[in-house]
Amino acid sequence: MEGFIQLWESTGLSNFQPGQAMMMAVGFLLLYLAIKKEFEPLLLLPIGFGAVLSNIPVAGIAEEGGILSYLYLGIKSGVFPLLIFMGVGAMTDFGPMLANPKTLLLGAAAQFGIFGTLLGALALNLVPGLHFSFQDAAAIAIIGGADGPTSIYVASKLAPDLLGAIAVAAYSYMALVPLIQPPIMRALTTPEERLIEMAQLRRVSRVEKVVFPMVLLMLSAMLLPSATPLIGMFCLGNLLRESGVVDRLSKTSQNELINIVTIFLGLSVGSKLSAGQFLRPETLGILVLGALAFSFGTASGVLMAKVMNLITPNNKVNPLIGAAGVSAVPMSARVANKVGQESNPHNFLLMHAMGPNVAGVIGSAVAAGVLLALVR
């Protein structure tokens, strides 16, 4: 009888807590969204599976000595997000941005959502039961840039206890770009503005593409060293691509390396979706702030484009491409193109929208550097 009791006490059924069951349900929901709805499946699938694994009682998969605890060292040290950034850099073409440099302003404007959310997170401290330190608020604010790796990187440095909620919010809202952005874009533009056709972009030389990542790296090193880890790895990946002499390294960064790291990153984030860290009032606050941040970032980009048209009425940009200033590459650029073609099927905005889209990646890294510098 005693042996039977010991056996029963070693089973998952006898050790399940309500919170663990609830978090496993969250994990299965993420798996459903990834598989059935195809919402950011590359990240939500491993995150959801990691959440299920980490909430299995007795197994100790996410506890010290478990495989997920070892994988989490890649996030804690910042290695995984930085390697992801290198892969993103290898897949990025700066050509559209270099062909129309003023789109940098659209990428910069979209980052206003980050700093607005910072103030919003601090304001939530007025709500009973919620408390966000400045470090917590800074980590939450990065969600507004719609940049998953940057959000994870900053959260791992400033608010590791909020990492799971921040990562889930960031990637969930990135997946919802086609649902969140179009209503905002239509509300802030007139039918006439959506019809604006932009001139074909000039051809950008190979020399420009090779020199730009090195110039960007040096500017970052001199003006904002705290952003250099992110921007440096991003520039390295892009230089591998544009140099034309290391195709094997470029292809590895774009494919095998980024895919392996994505699996490990997702499982590591999922390991932080434990009941004790996720089921609390702050999580709801993060989800609400994330939606507001992303919406505000989209609106800021569109409004900046409208301001630019007032300043240079003879060289107008279609305000829809301002929404691509958030760094959800290339989803937000595709959304801008789709909304534009609803008004004019012959108006192709995709390449124009890639300019602010790429600028948004740089902008979110710069914003992260600013926040890290302020906190330190």
C-alpha positions as CSV (number, residue, x, y, z in Angstrom):
1,M,0.0,0.0,0.0
2,E,2.8,2.4,0.9
3,G,4.4,1.7,-2.5
4,F,1.2,2.5,-4.3
5,I,0.9,5.8,-2.4
6,Q,4.5,6.7,-3.3
7,L,3.8,5.9,-7.0
8,W,0.6,8.0,-6.9
9,E,2.4,10.9,-5.4
10,S,5.0,10.8,-8.2
11,T,2.4,11.2,-10.9
12,G,1.4,14.4,-12.6
13,L,-2.3,13.9,-11.6
14,S,-1.6,14.0,-7.9
15,N,0.7,17.1,-8.2
16,F,-1.3,19.3,-10.7
17,Q,-2.1,22.8,-9.4
18,P,-4.9,24.9,-10.9
19,G,-2.4,27.5,-12.0
20,Q,-0.3,24.9,-13.9
21,A,-3.4,23.6,-15.7
22,M,-4.4,27.1,-16.6
23,M,-0.9,27.9,-18.1
24,M,-0.9,24.7,-20.0
25,A,-4.2,25.8,-21.5
26,V,-2.5,29.1,-22.5
27,G,0.2,27.0,-24.1
28,F,-2.3,25.0,-26.1
29,L,-4.0,28.3,-27.1
30,L,-0.7,29.6,-28.5
31,L,-0.3,26.3,-30.4
32,Y,-3.8,26.7,-31.8
33,L,-3.1,30.2,-33.0
34,A,0.2,29.1,-34.5
35,I,-1.1,26.0,-36.3
36,K,-4.7,26.8,-37.1
37,K,-4.5,30.6,-37.5
38,E,-0.9,30.8,-38.6
39,F,-0.2,33.7,-36.2
40,E,3.6,34.0,-36.0
41,P,4.0,30.2,-36.1
42,L,7.8,30.3,-36.1
43,L,7.8,31.7,-32.5
44,L,4.3,31.0,-31.1
45,L,4.6,27.3,-31.7
46,P,7.8,26.7,-29.7
47,I,6.7,29.3,-27.1
48,G,3.4,27.5,-26.7
49,F,5.1,24.1,-26.5
50,G,7.6,25.5,-24.0
51,A,4.7,26.7,-21.8
52,V,3.2,23.3,-21.8
53,L,6.5,21.6,-20.9
54,S,7.4,24.1,-18.2
55,N,4.1,23.5,-16.4
56,I,4.2,19.7,-16.2
57,P,4.5,19.0,-12.5
58,V,7.3,16.9,-11.1
59,A,9.1,16.8,-14.5
60,G,11.4,19.7,-13.6
61,I,12.0,20.6,-17.2
62,A,12.1,24.3,-16.5
63,E,13.7,24.1,-13.1
64,E,17.4,24.3,-12.3
65,G,19.1,21.4,-14.1
66,G,16.3,21.0,-16.6
67,I,16.9,21.4,-20.3
68,L,14.8,24.6,-20.5
69,S,16.8,26.2,-17.7
70,Y,20.0,25.6,-19.7
71,L,18.4,27.0,-22.9
72,Y,17.3,30.1,-21.0
73,L,20.9,31.0,-20.5
74,G,20.9,32.0,-24.1
75,I,18.3,34.6,-23.4
76,K,19.7,35.7,-20.0
77,S,23.1,36.3,-21.6
78,G,21.5,38.1,-24.6
79,V,23.0,35.6,-27.1
80,F,19.7,34.3,-28.7
81,P,18.2,37.7,-29.5
82,L,21.5,39.0,-30.9
83,L,21.9,36.0,-33.1
84,I,18.3,36.5,-34.3
85,F,19.2,40.1,-35.1
86,M,22.2,38.9,-37.2
87,G,19.9,36.6,-39.2
88,V,17.4,39.4,-39.7
89,G,20.2,41.6,-40.9
90,A,21.2,39.0,-43.4
91,M,17.7,38.9,-44.8
92,T,17.3,42.7,-44.9
93,D,17.7,44.9,-48.0
94,F,18.5,48.5,-47.2
95,G,18.0,49.5,-50.8
96,P,14.5,51.0,-50.5
97,M,15.5,53.1,-47.5
98,L,18.7,54.3,-49.1
99,A,16.8,55.1,-52.3
100,N,14.4,57.3,-50.4
101,P,16.3,58.4,-47.2
102,K,13.4,60.5,-45.8
103,T,11.6,57.3,-45.0
104,L,14.0,57.1,-42.1
105,L,11.8,59.8,-40.5
106,L,8.8,57.5,-40.8
107,G,10.6,54.7,-39.0
108,A,11.7,57.1,-36.3
109,A,8.2,58.5,-35.9
110,A,6.7,55.0,-35.3
111,Q,8.9,54.6,-32.3
112,F,6.9,57.3,-30.5
113,G,4.7,54.5,-29.4
114,I,7.5,53.1,-27.3
115,F,8.0,56.2,-25.3
116,G,4.3,56.9,-25.0
117,T,3.9,53.4,-23.6
118,L,6.7,54.0,-21.1
119,L,4.6,56.8,-19.6
120,G,1.5,54.7,-19.8
121,A,3.1,51.8,-17.8
122,L,4.2,54.2,-15.1
123,A,0.7,55.7,-15.0
124,L,-0.7,52.2,-14.4
125,N,0.9,52.4,-10.9
126,L,-2.1,54.4,-10.0
127,V,-4.3,51.3,-10.4
128,P,-4.6,49.4,-7.1
129,G,-2.7,46.1,-7.3
130,L,-0.4,47.1,-10.1
131,H,3.2,48.1,-9.7
132,F,5.7,48.7,-12.5
133,S,9.2,50.0,-11.8
134,F,10.9,52.2,-14.3
135,Q,12.8,49.1,-15.5
136,D,9.6,47.2,-15.9
137,A,8.0,50.1,-17.8
138,A,11.0,50.4,-20.2
139,A,10.9,46.7,-21.0
140,I,7.1,46.8,-21.6
141,A,7.4,49.9,-23.8
142,I,9.5,48.1,-26.4
143,I,6.5,46.1,-27.5
144,G,5.4,49.3,-29.3
145,G,8.2,48.8,-31.8
146,A,6.7,45.4,-32.9
147,D,10.2,43.9,-32.7
148,G,10.2,40.6,-30.9
149,P,13.9,40.0,-30.5
150,T,14.5,43.5,-29.2
151,S,11.6,43.1,-26.8
152,I,13.1,39.9,-25.4
153,Y,16.6,41.4,-25.3
154,V,15.5,44.4,-23.3
155,A,13.2,42.4,-21.0
156,S,16.0,39.9,-20.2
157,K,18.2,42.9,-19.1
158,L,15.6,45.0,-17.3
159,A,12.6,42.8,-16.2
160,P,13.4,39.1,-16.6
161,D,10.3,38.2,-14.4
162,L,8.1,39.8,-17.0
163,L,9.8,38.2,-20.0
164,G,7.1,35.6,-20.7
165,A,4.3,38.1,-20.8
166,I,6.3,40.7,-22.8
167,A,7.4,38.1,-25.4
168,V,3.9,36.7,-25.8
169,A,2.4,40.2,-26.2
170,A,5.1,41.3,-28.7
171,Y,4.7,38.3,-31.0
172,S,0.9,38.2,-30.6
173,Y,0.5,41.8,-31.8
174,M,3.1,41.2,-34.6
175,A,0.9,38.4,-35.7
176,L,-2.2,40.6,-35.6
177,V,-0.7,43.3,-37.9
178,P,-3.2,42.6,-40.7
179,L,-6.1,43.1,-38.2
180,I,-4.8,46.0,-36.1
181,Q,-3.2,48.3,-38.7
182,P,-5.8,48.7,-41.5
183,P,-8.5,50.4,-39.4
184,I,-6.0,52.8,-38.0
185,M,-4.6,53.6,-41.5
186,R,-8.0,54.2,-43.0
187,A,-9.2,56.3,-40.1
188,L,-6.2,58.7,-40.4
189,T,-6.1,59.1,-44.2
190,T,-8.5,60.4,-46.7
191,P,-9.4,58.5,-49.9
192,E,-7.4,61.1,-51.9
193,E,-4.3,60.5,-49.8
194,R,-4.6,56.7,-50.2
195,L,-4.5,57.3,-54.0
196,I,-1.2,59.0,-54.0
197,E,1.2,57.2,-56.4
198,M,4.9,57.4,-55.7
199,A,7.7,57.6,-58.3
200,Q,9.8,54.5,-58.9
201,L,12.8,54.2,-56.6
202,R,16.3,54.7,-58.0
203,R,18.7,51.9,-58.2
204,V,21.0,51.7,-55.2
205,S,24.6,50.7,-55.9
206,R,26.4,47.8,-54.3
207,V,29.0,50.3,-52.8
208,E,26.2,52.1,-51.0
209,K,24.8,48.9,-49.6
210,V,28.2,47.7,-48.4
211,V,29.2,51.0,-46.9
212,F,25.9,51.7,-45.1
213,P,26.0,49.0,-42.4
214,M,29.6,50.1,-41.5
215,V,28.5,53.7,-41.3
216,L,25.5,52.8,-39.2
217,L,27.7,50.7,-36.8
218,M,30.2,53.6,-36.3
219,L,27.4,56.1,-35.7
220,S,25.9,53.8,-33.1
221,A,29.3,53.2,-31.4
222,M,29.9,57.0,-31.1
223,L,26.4,58.2,-30.2
224,L,24.7,55.3,-28.4
225,P,27.0,52.5,-27.4
226,S,24.2,50.8,-25.4
227,A,22.4,50.0,-28.7
228,T,25.6,48.7,-30.4
229,P,25.1,45.0,-29.5
230,L,21.8,44.9,-31.4
231,I,22.8,47.2,-34.2
232,G,26.2,45.6,-34.5
233,M,24.9,42.1,-35.0
234,F,22.2,43.5,-37.4
235,C,25.0,45.2,-39.4
236,L,27.2,42.1,-39.4
237,G,24.3,40.0,-40.9
238,N,23.6,42.7,-43.5
239,L,27.3,43.0,-44.5
240,L,27.4,39.2,-44.9
241,R,24.6,39.6,-47.4
242,E,25.8,42.6,-49.3
243,S,29.5,41.9,-49.5
244,G,28.9,39.1,-52.0
245,V,32.0,37.2,-50.9
246,V,30.6,35.0,-48.1
247,D,27.4,33.6,-49.6
248,R,27.7,30.4,-47.4
249,L,27.8,32.5,-44.2
250,S,25.0,34.7,-45.5
251,K,22.7,31.8,-46.3
252,T,23.6,30.1,-43.0
253,S,22.6,33.2,-41.1
254,Q,19.3,33.5,-43.0
255,N,18.4,29.8,-42.7
256,E,20.0,27.2,-40.6
257,L,21.4,29.5,-37.8
258,I,18.3,31.6,-37.4
259,N,16.0,28.6,-37.5
260,I,17.9,26.8,-34.8
261,V,18.1,29.8,-32.5
262,T,14.4,30.5,-33.1
263,I,13.5,27.1,-31.7
264,F,15.7,27.5,-28.7
265,L,14.5,31.1,-28.2
266,G,10.8,30.1,-28.3
267,L,11.3,27.2,-25.9
268,S,13.2,29.5,-23.5
269,V,10.5,32.1,-23.5
270,G,7.9,29.4,-23.0
271,S,9.8,28.2,-19.9
272,K,9.0,31.6,-18.3
273,L,5.2,31.1,-18.8
274,S,4.8,29.5,-15.4
275,A,1.8,30.1,-13.3
276,G,3.6,32.1,-10.7
277,Q,5.1,34.5,-13.2
278,F,2.2,34.9,-15.7
279,L,-1.0,34.7,-13.6
280,R,-0.9,38.1,-12.0
281,P,-2.5,41.5,-12.6
282,E,0.6,42.9,-14.2
283,T,0.2,40.5,-17.1
284,L,-3.2,42.0,-18.1
285,G,-1.6,45.5,-17.9
286,I,1.2,44.4,-20.2
287,L,-1.3,43.0,-22.8
288,V,-3.4,46.2,-22.7
289,L,-0.3,48.4,-22.9
290,G,1.1,46.3,-25.8
291,A,-2.0,46.8,-27.9
292,L,-2.0,50.6,-27.2
293,A,1.7,50.8,-27.9
294,F,1.4,49.1,-31.3
295,S,-1.6,51.2,-32.3
296,F,0.1,54.4,-31.3
297,G,3.2,53.5,-33.2
298,T,1.2,52.8,-36.3
299,A,-0.7,56.1,-36.0
300,S,2.6,58.0,-35.4
301,G,4.1,56.8,-38.6
302,V,1.0,57.7,-40.7
303,L,0.7,61.2,-39.1
304,M,4.4,61.8,-39.8
305,A,3.9,61.0,-43.4
306,K,1.0,63.6,-43.5
307,V,3.3,66.2,-41.9
308,M,6.0,65.5,-44.5
309,N,3.5,66.1,-47.3
310,L,2.6,69.5,-45.8
311,I,6.3,70.4,-45.8
312,T,7.1,69.1,-49.3
313,P,3.8,69.3,-51.2
314,N,5.6,68.7,-54.6
315,N,7.1,65.4,-53.5
316,K,4.4,63.6,-51.6
317,V,4.5,60.2,-50.0
318,N,1.5,58.0,-49.6
319,P,0.7,58.2,-45.9
320,L,-0.1,54.5,-45.8
321,I,3.6,53.6,-45.9
322,G,4.1,55.4,-42.6
323,A,2.3,52.5,-40.9
324,A,5.2,50.3,-42.0
325,G,7.5,52.3,-39.7
326,V,6.9,49.7,-37.0
327,S,9.5,47.0,-37.4
328,A,7.2,44.0,-38.2
329,V,9.2,43.1,-41.3
330,P,7.8,42.6,-43.9
331,M,4.2,42.2,-42.7
332,S,3.4,45.8,-42.1
333,A,4.9,46.7,-45.5
334,R,2.6,44.2,-47.1
335,V,-0.4,45.5,-45.2
336,A,0.4,49.1,-46.4
337,N,0.6,47.8,-50.0
338,K,-2.7,45.9,-49.6
339,V,-4.6,48.8,-48.2
340,G,-3.3,51.1,-50.9
341,Q,-4.4,48.7,-53.6
342,E,-7.9,48.7,-52.2
343,S,-8.1,52.3,-53.4
344,N,-6.1,51.9,-56.5
345,P,-5.3,48.4,-57.8
346,H,-2.5,49.8,-59.9
347,N,-0.7,51.5,-57.0
348,F,2.2,49.3,-55.8
349,L,3.5,50.6,-52.5
350,L,5.4,47.5,-51.3
351,M,9.0,48.6,-52.1
352,H,8.2,52.1,-50.9
353,A,6.9,50.7,-47.6
354,M,10.0,48.6,-47.1
355,G,12.0,51.8,-46.6
356,P,10.2,52.8,-43.3
357,N,9.9,49.1,-42.4
358,V,13.6,48.6,-42.4
359,A,14.1,52.0,-40.7
360,G,11.8,50.8,-38.0
361,V,14.1,47.9,-37.2
362,I,16.9,50.4,-36.7
363,G,14.6,52.7,-34.8
364,S,13.5,50.0,-32.3
365,A,17.1,49.1,-31.6
366,V,18.0,52.7,-31.1
367,A,15.0,53.2,-28.8
368,A,16.1,50.1,-26.8
369,G,19.6,51.6,-26.5
370,V,18.1,54.8,-25.2
371,L,16.1,53.0,-22.6
372,L,19.0,50.8,-21.5
373,A,21.2,53.9,-21.2
374,L,18.5,55.8,-19.1
375,V,18.1,52.8,-16.7
376,R,21.8,52.3,-16.3
